[in-house]
Amino acid sequence: MGSVSIWHWIVVGIIVMLLFGRGKVSELMGDVAKGIKSFKKGMAEDDVSTATAQPTDPSKPVADQRQAAPAQAPSEHKAG
């Protein structure tokens, strides 16, 4: 019990073929193949776009992106 042999997979495959028919299974496998191709194409395009991007020159200083703190207005507290 718990062991799955090749015969179990053959029976499952036959049941799936009977339930869905040959057309549905081949259509499903075609859709999976299209998805895999689309994924690979997207990954290849991503690699190309990162390779063609101009890297920043490390010898040039990068502008400081921090904003200066706003100057404090003198307080109008009256002593006394």
C-alpha positions in Angstrom: 0.0 0.0 0.0 1.4 3.4 -0.9 3.5 2.0 -3.7 2.5 3.1 -7.2 3.6 0.9 -10.0 3.6 1.5 -13.7 0.3 -0.4 -14.0 -1.4 2.1 -11.7 -0.3 5.0 -14.0 -1.5 3.1 -17.1 -4.9 2.6 -15.6 -5.1 6.2 -14.6 -4.1 7.3 -18.1 -6.8 5.1 -19.7 -9.4 6.5 -17.4 -8.3 10.1 -18.2 -8.5 9.3 -21.9 -12.0 7.8 -21.6 -13.2 10.8 -19.6 -11.8 13.6 -21.6 -11.4 12.0 -25.0 -8.3 12.2 -27.2 -9.1 15.7 -28.5 -9.2 17.3 -25.1 -6.0 15.7 -23.9 -4.1 16.7 -27.0 -5.5 20.2 -26.8 -4.5 20.4 -23.1 -1.0 19.3 -23.9 -0.8 21.8 -26.8 -1.8 24.6 -24.4 0.8 23.5 -21.9 3.5 23.5 -24.6 2.4 27.0 -25.8 2.7 28.2 -22.2 6.2 26.8 -21.8 7.3 28.4 -25.1 5.8 31.7 -24.0 7.6 31.6 -20.7 10.9 30.8 -22.3 10.5 33.6 -24.8 9.7 36.0 -22.0 12.7 34.9 -20.0 14.9 35.4 -23.1 13.5 38.8 -23.7 14.2 39.8 -20.1 17.8 38.6 -20.4 18.3 40.6 -23.6 16.7 43.8 -22.1 19.0 43.6 -19.0 22.0 43.0 -21.2 21.4 45.9 -23.4 20.7 48.4 -20.6 23.5 50.8 -20.1 25.2 50.2 -16.8 26.1 53.2 -14.8 29.8 54.3 -14.8 31.2 53.6 -11.3 33.8 56.3 -11.7 31.1 59.0 -12.0 29.6 60.2 -8.7 25.9 59.5 -8.2 23.8 62.5 -7.2 22.7 62.4 -3.6 19.1 61.4 -3.6 18.4 62.4 0.0 16.4 65.5 0.4 17.6 68.2 2.8 15.6 68.6 6.0 13.4 71.7 6.0 14.9 74.6 7.8 13.3 75.2 11.2 11.5 78.5 11.6 12.4 80.4 14.7 10.0 79.7 17.5 8.0 82.5 19.0 8.0 81.4 22.6 8.0 84.2 25.0 10.1 83.7 28.0 8.6 84.8 31.3 
